[in-house]
Amino acid sequence: MVNDDPVDDNQDETILLFPEEEAWRTNVTQVRSGATVIPESGWDAGTPGEITLGYVFPVGTTIVYTIVSTGYPDKEVTVTY
């Protein structure tokens, strides 16, 4: 999966993905370098929701995300910015 938007080092997206090797469950406010998570209401109760990541990565950065959904196998998605 590739972000086809015009080249921009400053990306703001709302995604339903979980970064690889992160345990996101409750009250998460920051992950990795410069990424900010803003959970929807209900997140702390264990209800999955959208998360918004604000981050700055060099153009061409590739990140592997893992989609985690109870009852379904984990799925990896690779995104290049």
mmCIF file as gemmi writes it, N, C-alpha and C atoms, coordinates in Angstrom:
data_model
loop_
_atom_site.group_PDB
_atom_site.id
_atom_site.type_symbol
_atom_site.label_atom_id
_atom_site.label_alt_id
_atom_site.label_comp_id
_atom_site.label_asym_id
_atom_site.label_entity_id
_atom_site.label_seq_id
_atom_site.pdbx_PDB_ins_code
_atom_site.Cartn_x
_atom_site.Cartn_y
_atom_site.Cartn_z
_atom_site.occupancy
_atom_site.B_iso_or_equiv
_atom_site.pdbx_formal_charge
_atom_site.auth_seq_id
_atom_site.auth_asym_id
_atom_site.pdbx_PDB_model_num
ATOM 1 N N . MET Axp A 1 ? 0.849 -1.167 0 1 0 ? 1 A 1
ATOM 2 C CA . MET Axp A 1 ? 0 0 0 1 0 ? 1 A 1
ATOM 3 C C . MET Axp A 1 ? 0.896 1.231 0 1 0 ? 1 A 1
ATOM 4 N N . VAL Axp A 2 ? 0.704 2.123 -0.925 1 0 ? 2 A 1
ATOM 5 C CA . VAL Axp A 2 ? 1.557 3.299 -1.047 1 0 ? 2 A 1
ATOM 6 C C . VAL Axp A 2 ? 0.707 4.548 -0.949 1 0 ? 2 A 1
ATOM 7 N N . ASN Axp A 3 ? 1.2 5.531 -0.208 1 0 ? 3 A 1
ATOM 8 C CA . ASN Axp A 3 ? 0.53 6.819 -0.118 1 0 ? 3 A 1
ATOM 9 C C . ASN Axp A 3 ? 0.816 7.581 -1.405 1 0 ? 3 A 1
ATOM 10 N N . ASP Axp A 4 ? -0.211 7.774 -2.242 1 0 ? 4 A 1
ATOM 11 C CA . ASP Axp A 4 ? -0.03 8.422 -3.534 1 0 ? 4 A 1
ATOM 12 C C . ASP Axp A 4 ? -0.252 9.928 -3.479 1 0 ? 4 A 1
ATOM 13 N N . ASP Axp A 5 ? -0.431 10.478 -2.287 1 0 ? 5 A 1
ATOM 14 C CA . ASP Axp A 5 ? -0.611 11.919 -2.151 1 0 ? 5 A 1
ATOM 15 C C . ASP Axp A 5 ? 0.666 12.633 -2.59 1 0 ? 5 A 1
ATOM 16 N N . PRO Axp A 6 ? 0.565 13.933 -2.911 1 0 ? 6 A 1
ATOM 17 C CA . PRO Axp A 6 ? 1.784 14.683 -3.242 1 0 ? 6 A 1
ATOM 18 C C . PRO Axp A 6 ? 2.813 14.546 -2.123 1 0 ? 6 A 1
ATOM 19 N N . VAL Axp A 7 ? 4.073 14.57 -2.491 1 0 ? 7 A 1
ATOM 20 C CA . VAL Axp A 7 ? 5.149 14.383 -1.518 1 0 ? 7 A 1
ATOM 21 C C . VAL Axp A 7 ? 5.054 15.444 -0.433 1 0 ? 7 A 1
ATOM 22 N N . ASP Axp A 8 ? 5.043 15.001 0.808 1 0 ? 8 A 1
ATOM 23 C CA . ASP Axp A 8 ? 4.93 15.904 1.954 1 0 ? 8 A 1
ATOM 24 C C . ASP Axp A 8 ? 5.499 15.187 3.16 1 0 ? 8 A 1
ATOM 25 N N . ASP Axp A 9 ? 6.524 15.756 3.763 1 0 ? 9 A 1
ATOM 26 C CA . ASP Axp A 9 ? 7.134 15.123 4.93 1 0 ? 9 A 1
ATOM 27 C C . ASP Axp A 9 ? 6.195 15.11 6.127 1 0 ? 9 A 1
ATOM 28 N N . ASN Axp A 10 ? 5.238 16.023 6.148 1 0 ? 10 A 1
ATOM 29 C CA . ASN Axp A 10 ? 4.325 16.123 7.288 1 0 ? 10 A 1
ATOM 30 C C . ASN Axp A 10 ? 3.021 15.415 6.957 1 0 ? 10 A 1
ATOM 31 N N . GLN Axp A 11 ? 2.82 14.259 7.549 1 0 ? 11 A 1
ATOM 32 C CA . GLN Axp A 11 ? 1.647 13.446 7.251 1 0 ? 11 A 1
ATOM 33 C C . GLN Axp A 11 ? 0.71 13.443 8.452 1 0 ? 11 A 1
ATOM 34 N N . ASP Axp A 12 ? -0.571 13.628 8.209 1 0 ? 12 A 1
ATOM 35 C CA . ASP Axp A 12 ? -1.598 13.463 9.236 1 0 ? 12 A 1
ATOM 36 C C . ASP Axp A 12 ? -2.669 12.57 8.648 1 0 ? 12 A 1
ATOM 37 N N . GLU Axp A 13 ? -2.881 11.429 9.253 1 0 ? 13 A 1
ATOM 38 C CA . GLU Axp A 13 ? -3.855 10.484 8.74 1 0 ? 13 A 1
ATOM 39 C C . GLU Axp A 13 ? -4.607 9.848 9.892 1 0 ? 13 A 1
ATOM 40 N N . THR Axp A 14 ? -5.817 9.427 9.623 1 0 ? 14 A 1
ATOM 41 C CA . THR Axp A 14 ? -6.566 8.62 10.573 1 0 ? 14 A 1
ATOM 42 C C . THR Axp A 14 ? -6.599 7.213 10.006 1 0 ? 14 A 1
ATOM 43 N N . ILE Axp A 15 ? -6.097 6.258 10.783 1 0 ? 15 A 1
ATOM 44 C CA . ILE Axp A 15 ? -5.972 4.898 10.284 1 0 ? 15 A 1
ATOM 45 C C . ILE Axp A 15 ? -6.496 3.907 11.31 1 0 ? 15 A 1
ATOM 46 N N . LEU Axp A 16 ? -6.763 2.699 10.875 1 0 ? 16 A 1
ATOM 47 C CA . LEU Axp A 16 ? -7.262 1.649 11.755 1 0 ? 16 A 1
ATOM 48 C C . LEU Axp A 16 ? -6.184 0.597 11.981 1 0 ? 16 A 1
ATOM 49 N N . LEU Axp A 17 ? -4.94 1.018 11.958 1 0 ? 17 A 1
ATOM 50 C CA . LEU Axp A 17 ? -3.831 0.083 12.034 1 0 ? 17 A 1
ATOM 51 C C . LEU Axp A 17 ? -3.07 0.243 13.335 1 0 ? 17 A 1
ATOM 52 N N . PHE Axp A 18 ? -2.386 -0.806 13.709 1 0 ? 18 A 1
ATOM 53 C CA . PHE Axp A 18 ? -1.589 -0.814 14.921 1 0 ? 18 A 1
ATOM 54 C C . PHE Axp A 18 ? -0.128 -0.971 14.543 1 0 ? 18 A 1
ATOM 55 N N . PRO Axp A 19 ? 0.743 -0.026 14.911 1 0 ? 19 A 1
ATOM 56 C CA . PRO Axp A 19 ? 2.152 -0.188 14.568 1 0 ? 19 A 1
ATOM 57 C C . PRO Axp A 19 ? 2.725 -1.486 15.115 1 0 ? 19 A 1
ATOM 58 N N . GLU Axp A 20 ? 3.622 -2.046 14.359 1 0 ? 20 A 1
ATOM 59 C CA . GLU Axp A 20 ? 4.249 -3.312 14.693 1 0 ? 20 A 1
ATOM 60 C C . GLU Axp A 20 ? 4.915 -3.249 16.063 1 0 ? 20 A 1
ATOM 61 N N . GLU Axp A 21 ? 4.777 -4.321 16.821 1 0 ? 21 A 1
ATOM 62 C CA . GLU Axp A 21 ? 5.446 -4.503 18.104 1 0 ? 21 A 1
ATOM 63 C C . GLU Axp A 21 ? 5.048 -3.484 19.162 1 0 ? 21 A 1
ATOM 64 N N . GLU Axp A 22 ? 3.865 -2.908 19.038 1 0 ? 22 A 1
ATOM 65 C CA . GLU Axp A 22 ? 3.389 -1.983 20.065 1 0 ? 22 A 1
ATOM 66 C C . GLU Axp A 22 ? 2.173 -2.604 20.745 1 0 ? 22 A 1
ATOM 67 N N . ALA Axp A 23 ? 2.123 -2.491 22.056 1 0 ? 23 A 1
ATOM 68 C CA . ALA Axp A 23 ? 0.949 -2.983 22.789 1 0 ? 23 A 1
ATOM 69 C C . ALA Axp A 23 ? 0.062 -1.78 23.078 1 0 ? 23 A 1
ATOM 70 N N . TRP Axp A 24 ? -0.945 -1.585 22.254 1 0 ? 24 A 1
ATOM 71 C CA . TRP Axp A 24 ? -1.838 -0.435 22.416 1 0 ? 24 A 1
ATOM 72 C C . TRP Axp A 24 ? -3.126 -0.916 23.051 1 0 ? 24 A 1
ATOM 73 N N . ARG Axp A 25 ? -3.341 -0.531 24.265 1 0 ? 25 A 1
ATOM 74 C CA . ARG Axp A 25 ? -4.565 -0.98 24.919 1 0 ? 25 A 1
ATOM 75 C C . ARG Axp A 25 ? -5.277 0.157 25.645 1 0 ? 25 A 1
ATOM 76 N N . THR Axp A 26 ? -4.59 0.846 26.553 1 0 ? 26 A 1
ATOM 77 C CA . THR Axp A 26 ? -5.272 1.912 27.295 1 0 ? 26 A 1
ATOM 78 C C . THR Axp A 26 ? -4.365 3.119 27.48 1 0 ? 26 A 1
ATOM 79 N N . ASN Axp A 27 ? -4.965 4.281 27.394 1 0 ? 27 A 1
ATOM 80 C CA . ASN Axp A 27 ? -4.292 5.544 27.707 1 0 ? 27 A 1
ATOM 81 C C . ASN Axp A 27 ? -2.96 5.735 26.987 1 0 ? 27 A 1
ATOM 82 N N . VAL Axp A 28 ? -2.9 5.325 25.736 1 0 ? 28 A 1
ATOM 83 C CA . VAL Axp A 28 ? -1.671 5.499 24.975 1 0 ? 28 A 1
ATOM 84 C C . VAL Axp A 28 ? -1.649 6.918 24.419 1 0 ? 28 A 1
ATOM 85 N N . THR Axp A 29 ? -0.564 7.637 24.648 1 0 ? 29 A 1
ATOM 86 C CA . THR Axp A 29 ? -0.468 8.995 24.121 1 0 ? 29 A 1
ATOM 87 C C . THR Axp A 29 ? 0.704 9.19 23.176 1 0 ? 29 A 1
ATOM 88 N N . GLN Axp A 30 ? 1.694 8.312 23.24 1 0 ? 30 A 1
ATOM 89 C CA . GLN Axp A 30 ? 2.828 8.475 22.328 1 0 ? 30 A 1
ATOM 90 C C . GLN Axp A 30 ? 3.471 7.126 22.04 1 0 ? 30 A 1
ATOM 91 N N . VAL Axp A 31 ? 3.821 6.913 20.779 1 0 ? 31 A 1
ATOM 92 C CA . VAL Axp A 31 ? 4.512 5.691 20.386 1 0 ? 31 A 1
ATOM 93 C C . VAL Axp A 31 ? 5.625 6.04 19.417 1 0 ? 31 A 1
ATOM 94 N N . ARG Axp A 32 ? 6.66 5.251 19.447 1 0 ? 32 A 1
ATOM 95 C CA . ARG Axp A 32 ? 7.794 5.451 18.548 1 0 ? 32 A 1
ATOM 96 C C . ARG Axp A 32 ? 8.266 6.907 18.579 1 0 ? 32 A 1
ATOM 97 N N . SER Axp A 33 ? 8.83 7.38 17.507 1 0 ? 33 A 1
ATOM 98 C CA . SER Axp A 33 ? 9.414 8.717 17.509 1 0 ? 33 A 1
ATOM 99 C C . SER Axp A 33 ? 8.463 9.728 16.891 1 0 ? 33 A 1
ATOM 100 N N . GLY Axp A 34 ? 7.933 10.609 17.705 1 0 ? 34 A 1
ATOM 101 C CA . GLY Axp A 34 ? 7.107 11.693 17.195 1 0 ? 34 A 1
ATOM 102 C C . GLY Axp A 34 ? 5.699 11.309 16.8 1 0 ? 34 A 1
ATOM 103 N N . ALA Axp A 35 ? 5.257 10.109 17.119 1 0 ? 35 A 1
ATOM 104 C CA . ALA Axp A 35 ? 3.894 9.699 16.776 1 0 ? 35 A 1
ATOM 105 C C . ALA Axp A 35 ? 2.972 9.958 17.954 1 0 ? 35 A 1
ATOM 106 N N . THR Axp A 36 ? 1.848 10.577 17.698 1 0 ? 36 A 1
ATOM 107 C CA . THR Axp A 36 ? 0.88 10.879 18.748 1 0 ? 36 A 1
ATOM 108 C C . THR Axp A 36 ? -0.413 10.136 18.463 1 0 ? 36 A 1
ATOM 109 N N . VAL Axp A 37 ? -0.948 9.472 19.467 1 0 ? 37 A 1
ATOM 110 C CA . VAL Axp A 37 ? -2.175 8.692 19.319 1 0 ? 37 A 1
ATOM 111 C C . VAL Axp A 37 ? -3.306 9.421 20.026 1 0 ? 37 A 1
ATOM 112 N N . ILE Axp A 38 ? -4.417 9.62 19.325 1 0 ? 38 A 1
ATOM 113 C CA . ILE Axp A 38 ? -5.588 10.241 19.926 1 0 ? 38 A 1
ATOM 114 C C . ILE Axp A 38 ? -6.732 9.23 19.835 1 0 ? 38 A 1
ATOM 115 N N . PRO Axp A 39 ? -6.951 8.429 20.88 1 0 ? 39 A 1
ATOM 116 C CA . PRO Axp A 39 ? -7.994 7.399 20.801 1 0 ? 39 A 1
ATOM 117 C C . PRO Axp A 39 ? -9.39 8.002 20.858 1 0 ? 39 A 1
ATOM 118 N N . GLU Axp A 40 ? -10.327 7.326 20.222 1 0 ? 40 A 1
ATOM 119 C CA . GLU Axp A 40 ? -11.727 7.722 20.322 1 0 ? 40 A 1
ATOM 120 C C . GLU Axp A 40 ? -12.256 7.376 21.7 1 0 ? 40 A 1
ATOM 121 N N . SER Axp A 41 ? -13.398 7.966 22.046 1 0 ? 41 A 1
ATOM 122 C CA . SER Axp A 41 ? -14.022 7.599 23.312 1 0 ? 41 A 1
ATOM 123 C C . SER Axp A 41 ? -14.365 6.123 23.265 1 0 ? 41 A 1
ATOM 124 N N . GLY Axp A 42 ? -14.292 5.456 24.399 1 0 ? 42 A 1
ATOM 125 C CA . GLY Axp A 42 ? -14.567 4.029 24.445 1 0 ? 42 A 1
ATOM 126 C C . GLY Axp A 42 ? -13.31 3.194 24.352 1 0 ? 42 A 1
ATOM 127 N N . TRP Axp A 43 ? -12.209 3.823 23.943 1 0 ? 43 A 1
ATOM 128 C CA . TRP Axp A 43 ? -10.966 3.059 23.794 1 0 ? 43 A 1
ATOM 129 C C . TRP Axp A 43 ? -10.538 2.454 25.115 1 0 ? 43 A 1
ATOM 130 N N . ASP Axp A 44 ? -10.6 3.244 26.194 1 0 ? 44 A 1
ATOM 131 C CA . ASP Axp A 44 ? -10.148 2.755 27.492 1 0 ? 44 A 1
ATOM 132 C C . ASP Axp A 44 ? -10.98 1.581 27.991 1 0 ? 44 A 1
ATOM 133 N N . ALA Axp A 45 ? -12.195 1.465 27.478 1 0 ? 45 A 1
ATOM 134 C CA . ALA Axp A 45 ? -13.061 0.358 27.871 1 0 ? 45 A 1
ATOM 135 C C . ALA Axp A 45 ? -12.762 -0.896 27.056 1 0 ? 45 A 1
ATOM 136 N N . GLY Axp A 46 ? -11.793 -0.804 26.175 1 0 ? 46 A 1
ATOM 137 C CA . GLY Axp A 46 ? -11.414 -1.964 25.378 1 0 ? 46 A 1
ATOM 138 C C . GLY Axp A 46 ? -12.093 -2.03 24.029 1 0 ? 46 A 1
ATOM 139 N N . THR Axp A 47 ? -12.844 -0.985 23.669 1 0 ? 47 A 1
ATOM 140 C CA . THR Axp A 47 ? -13.518 -0.97 22.376 1 0 ? 47 A 1
ATOM 141 C C . THR Axp A 47 ? -12.575 -0.416 21.318 1 0 ? 47 A 1
ATOM 142 N N . PRO Axp A 48 ? -12.27 -1.182 20.281 1 0 ? 48 A 1
ATOM 143 C CA . PRO Axp A 48 ? -11.381 -0.669 19.239 1 0 ? 48 A 1
ATOM 144 C C . PRO Axp A 48 ? -11.991 0.543 18.556 1 0 ? 48 A 1
ATOM 145 N N . GLY Axp A 49 ? -11.158 1.454 18.132 1 0 ? 49 A 1
ATOM 146 C CA . GLY Axp A 49 ? -11.639 2.629 17.413 1 0 ? 49 A 1
ATOM 147 C C . GLY Axp A 49 ? -10.559 3.164 16.514 1 0 ? 49 A 1
ATOM 148 N N . GLU Axp A 50 ? -10.893 4.206 15.802 1 0 ? 50 A 1
ATOM 149 C CA . GLU Axp A 50 ? -9.886 4.827 14.956 1 0 ? 50 A 1
ATOM 150 C C . GLU Axp A 50 ? -8.85 5.525 15.825 1 0 ? 50 A 1
ATOM 151 N N . ILE Axp A 51 ? -7.642 5.603 15.31 1 0 ? 51 A 1
ATOM 152 C CA . ILE Axp A 51 ? -6.608 6.369 15.985 1 0 ? 51 A 1
ATOM 153 C C . ILE Axp A 51 ? -6.044 7.357 14.981 1 0 ? 51 A 1
ATOM 154 N N . THR Axp A 52 ? -5.605 8.484 15.472 1 0 ? 52 A 1
ATOM 155 C CA . THR Axp A 52 ? -4.999 9.487 14.609 1 0 ? 52 A 1
ATOM 156 C C . THR Axp A 52 ? -3.528 9.596 14.959 1 0 ? 52 A 1
ATOM 157 N N . LEU Axp A 53 ? -2.679 9.442 13.962 1 0 ? 53 A 1
ATOM 158 C CA . LEU Axp A 53 ? -1.243 9.576 14.17 1 0 ? 53 A 1
ATOM 159 C C . LEU Axp A 53 ? -0.774 10.866 13.519 1 0 ? 53 A 1
ATOM 160 N N . GLY Axp A 54 ? -0.044 11.662 14.27 1 0 ? 54 A 1
ATOM 161 C CA . GLY Axp A 54 ? 0.611 12.823 13.692 1 0 ? 54 A 1
ATOM 162 C C . GLY Axp A 54 ? 2.106 12.564 13.753 1 0 ? 54 A 1
ATOM 163 N N . TYR Axp A 55 ? 2.793 12.624 12.645 1 0 ? 55 A 1
ATOM 164 C CA . TYR Axp A 55 ? 4.199 12.262 12.654 1 0 ? 55 A 1
ATOM 165 C C . TYR Axp A 55 ? 4.928 12.929 11.499 1 0 ? 55 A 1
ATOM 166 N N . VAL Axp A 56 ? 6.238 12.957 11.587 1 0 ? 56 A 1
ATOM 167 C CA . VAL Axp A 56 ? 7.081 13.475 10.516 1 0 ? 56 A 1
ATOM 168 C C . VAL Axp A 56 ? 8.141 12.426 10.217 1 0 ? 56 A 1
ATOM 169 N N . PHE Axp A 57 ? 8.106 11.887 9.008 1 0 ? 57 A 1
ATOM 170 C CA . PHE Axp A 57 ? 9.089 10.909 8.575 1 0 ? 57 A 1
ATOM 171 C C . PHE Axp A 57 ? 9.715 11.395 7.276 1 0 ? 57 A 1
ATOM 172 N N . PRO Axp A 58 ? 10.962 11.04 7.019 1 0 ? 58 A 1
ATOM 173 C CA . PRO Axp A 58 ? 11.56 11.38 5.721 1 0 ? 58 A 1
ATOM 174 C C . PRO Axp A 58 ? 10.783 10.712 4.588 1 0 ? 58 A 1
ATOM 175 N N . VAL Axp A 59 ? 10.712 11.388 3.442 1 0 ? 59 A 1
ATOM 176 C CA . VAL Axp A 59 ? 10.045 10.811 2.278 1 0 ? 59 A 1
ATOM 177 C C . VAL Axp A 59 ? 10.722 9.494 1.935 1 0 ? 59 A 1
ATOM 178 N N . GLY Axp A 60 ? 9.92 8.485 1.625 1 0 ? 60 A 1
ATOM 179 C CA . GLY Axp A 60 ? 10.457 7.177 1.286 1 0 ? 60 A 1
ATOM 180 C C . GLY Axp A 60 ? 10.519 6.217 2.453 1 0 ? 60 A 1
ATOM 181 N N . THR Axp A 61 ? 10.127 6.69 3.651 1 0 ? 61 A 1
ATOM 182 C CA . THR Axp A 61 ? 10.119 5.818 4.824 1 0 ? 61 A 1
ATOM 183 C C . THR Axp A 61 ? 9.076 4.722 4.637 1 0 ? 61 A 1
ATOM 184 N N . THR Axp A 62 ? 9.45 3.481 4.932 1 0 ? 62 A 1
ATOM 185 C CA . THR Axp A 62 ? 8.525 2.353 4.862 1 0 ? 62 A 1
ATOM 186 C C . THR Axp A 62 ? 8.26 1.85 6.273 1 0 ? 62 A 1
ATOM 187 N N . ILE Axp A 63 ? 6.983 1.699 6.6 1 0 ? 63 A 1
ATOM 188 C CA . ILE Axp A 63 ? 6.581 1.227 7.923 1 0 ? 63 A 1
ATOM 189 C C . ILE Axp A 63 ? 5.691 0.007 7.745 1 0 ? 63 A 1
ATOM 190 N N . VAL Axp A 64 ? 5.917 -1.012 8.554 1 0 ? 64 A 1
ATOM 191 C CA . VAL Axp A 64 ? 5.063 -2.195 8.541 1 0 ? 64 A 1
ATOM 192 C C . VAL Axp A 64 ? 4.115 -2.1 9.733 1 0 ? 64 A 1
ATOM 193 N N . TYR Axp A 65 ? 2.821 -2.101 9.459 1 0 ? 65 A 1
ATOM 194 C CA . TYR Axp A 65 ? 1.796 -2.082 10.494 1 0 ? 65 A 1
ATOM 195 C C . TYR Axp A 65 ? 1.191 -3.471 10.623 1 0 ? 65 A 1
ATOM 196 N N . THR Axp A 66 ? 0.694 -3.79 11.794 1 0 ? 66 A 1
ATOM 197 C CA . THR Axp A 66 ? -0.048 -5.027 11.995 1 0 ? 66 A 1
ATOM 198 C C . THR Axp A 66 ? -1.466 -4.676 12.424 1 0 ? 66 A 1
ATOM 199 N N . ILE Axp A 67 ? -2.446 -5.158 11.669 1 0 ? 67 A 1
ATOM 200 C CA . ILE Axp A 67 ? -3.85 -4.966 12.032 1 0 ? 67 A 1
ATOM 201 C C . ILE Axp A 67 ? -4.208 -6.058 13.03 1 0 ? 67 A 1
ATOM 202 N N . VAL Axp A 68 ? -4.689 -5.651 14.19 1 0 ? 68 A 1
ATOM 203 C CA . VAL Axp A 68 ? -5.034 -6.599 15.242 1 0 ? 68 A 1
ATOM 204 C C . VAL Axp A 68 ? -6.54 -6.545 15.455 1 0 ? 68 A 1
ATOM 205 N N . SER Axp A 69 ? -7.21 -7.659 15.259 1 0 ? 69 A 1
ATOM 206 C CA . SER Axp A 69 ? -8.656 -7.721 15.432 1 0 ? 69 A 1
ATOM 207 C C . SER Axp A 69 ? -9.016 -9.04 16.095 1 0 ? 69 A 1
ATOM 208 N N . THR Axp A 70 ? -9.695 -8.954 17.223 1 0 ? 70 A 1
ATOM 209 C CA . THR Axp A 70 ? -10.064 -10.155 17.97 1 0 ? 70 A 1
ATOM 210 C C . THR Axp A 70 ? -10.872 -11.103 17.093 1 0 ? 70 A 1
ATOM 211 N N . GLY Axp A 71 ? -10.463 -12.351 17.07 1 0 ? 71 A 1
ATOM 212 C CA . GLY Axp A 71 ? -11.195 -13.356 16.307 1 0 ? 71 A 1
ATOM 213 C C . GLY Axp A 71 ? -10.715 -13.509 14.876 1 0 ? 71 A 1
ATOM 214 N N . TYR Axp A 72 ? -9.781 -12.654 14.462 1 0 ? 72 A 1
ATOM 215 C CA . TYR Axp A 72 ? -9.249 -12.729 13.107 1 0 ? 72 A 1
ATOM 216 C C . TYR Axp A 72 ? -7.728 -12.795 13.177 1 0 ? 72 A 1
ATOM 217 N N . PRO Axp A 73 ? -7.1 -13.397 12.179 1 0 ? 73 A 1
ATOM 218 C CA . PRO Axp A 73 ? -5.628 -13.44 12.182 1 0 ? 73 A 1
ATOM 219 C C . PRO Axp A 73 ? -5.054 -12.028 12.043 1 0 ? 73 A 1
ATOM 220 N N . ASP Axp A 74 ? -3.888 -11.808 12.642 1 0 ? 74 A 1
ATOM 221 C CA . ASP Axp A 74 ? -3.207 -10.53 12.451 1 0 ? 74 A 1
ATOM 222 C C . ASP Axp A 74 ? -2.841 -10.389 10.977 1 0 ? 74 A 1
ATOM 223 N N . LYS Axp A 75 ? -2.858 -9.157 10.477 1 0 ? 75 A 1
ATOM 224 C CA . LYS Axp A 75 ? -2.523 -8.917 9.075 1 0 ? 75 A 1
ATOM 225 C C . LYS Axp A 75 ? -1.522 -7.767 9.001 1 0 ? 75 A 1
ATOM 226 N N . GLU Axp A 76 ? -0.442 -7.983 8.272 1 0 ? 76 A 1
ATOM 227 C CA . GLU Axp A 76 ? 0.561 -6.937 8.112 1 0 ? 76 A 1
ATOM 228 C C . GLU Axp A 76 ? 0.26 -6.097 6.878 1 0 ? 76 A 1
ATOM 229 N N . VAL Axp A 77 ? 0.453 -4.79 7 1 0 ? 77 A 1
ATOM 230 C CA . VAL Axp A 77 ? 0.288 -3.864 5.888 1 0 ? 77 A 1
ATOM 231 C C . VAL Axp A 77 ? 1.535 -2.994 5.832 1 0 ? 77 A 1
ATOM 232 N N . THR Axp A 78 ? 2.139 -2.907 4.668 1 0 ? 78 A 1
ATOM 233 C CA . THR Axp A 78 ? 3.335 -2.081 4.5 1 0 ? 78 A 1
ATOM 234 C C . THR Axp A 78 ? 2.946 -0.776 3.821 1 0 ? 78 A 1
ATOM 235 N N . VAL Axp A 79 ? 3.35 0.34 4.409 1 0 ? 79 A 1
ATOM 236 C CA . VAL Axp A 79 ? 3.039 1.66 3.867 1 0 ? 79 A 1
ATOM 237 C C . VAL Axp A 79 ? 4.348 2.406 3.635 1 0 ? 79 A 1
ATOM 238 N N . THR Axp A 80 ? 4.505 2.96 2.432 1 0 ? 80 A 1
ATOM 239 C CA . THR Axp A 80 ? 5.676 3.784 2.131 1 0 ? 80 A 1
ATOM 240 C C . THR Axp A 80 ? 5.224 5.222 1.917 1 0 ? 80 A 1
ATOM 241 N N . TYR Axp A 81 ? 5.833 6.141 2.644 1 0 ? 81 A 1
ATOM 242 C CA . TYR Axp A 81 ? 5.466 7.556 2.542 1 0 ? 81 A 1
ATOM 243 C C . TYR Axp A 81 ? 6.476 8.31 1.695 1 0 ? 81 A 1
